Amino acid sequence: MQEIQYIGTKDLSPEEQETIQNISEEQWHKIQRIHKSVLGMTVHVKTAEKTGAKKRYDIHLRLSVLGKEHIESCAASDYDLRTALHKSYEDITHQVEHKLRT
């Protein structure tokens, strides 16, 4: 069952939304291969106030796991959306491996 919920993407451009969806779906399949009891994922995107030429992206991930509490990633932030997403997915993968002992 593939369930990815996106929060905070309405303020982003269509290209940024597509980037988030593509990377999230790819990483979602990897997480499900690591452990089968992961039921759903929430991707929360926050953008910091744009004061200069670039805006900063803060990414929070939360996984719903069968029979356990939620697993949350540390907040990953970067000025590049792809880098922030990959940092957050790397952290949540380590969290899944540690908490679910795979």
C-alpha positions, -999 to +999 in steps of 0.1 A: +000+000+000+016+032-012+007+062+009+026+094+007+012+126+021+027+159+012+024+190+034+035+225+025+040+219-012+013+244-023+037+273-019+062+257-042+065+260-080+052+230-101+089+220-109+097+219-072+066+199-065+075+174-093+110+171-079+096+163-044+072+137-058+098+120-079+124+117-052+099+107-026+084+079-047+118+066-054+129+067-018+095+053-006+102+021-026+136+018-010+122+022+025+096-004+018+123-029+007+142-023+039+112-031+061+077-043+051+059-029+082+061+007+070+026+018+062+028+055+052+050+085+049+044+122+055+067+147+037+066+181+053+083+209+033+089+243+049+106+272+031+124+298+051+118+335+045+135+345+013+158+374+022+184+369-005+186+353-039+179+318-026+153+303-003+161+276+022+142+243+023+135+225+056+123+189+051+107+167+078+098+131+072+075+109+093+069+072+088+039+053+101+050+018+112+028-011+120+026-017+157+051+011+166+050+048+171+059+071+142+096+073+131+107+109+124+137+122+106+158+151+119+151+183+101+173+185+070+177+220+055+196+232+025+194+258-002+191+231-028+158+212-027+173+179-039+201+180-014+177+187+015+155+158+004+184+133+001+197+143+035+163+138+051+158+104+034+193+093+044+185+101+080+151+083+080+167+052+064+192+051+093+163+056+117+144+027+102+174+004+103+181+013+139+146+012+154+133-017+134+166-037+136+169-047+100 
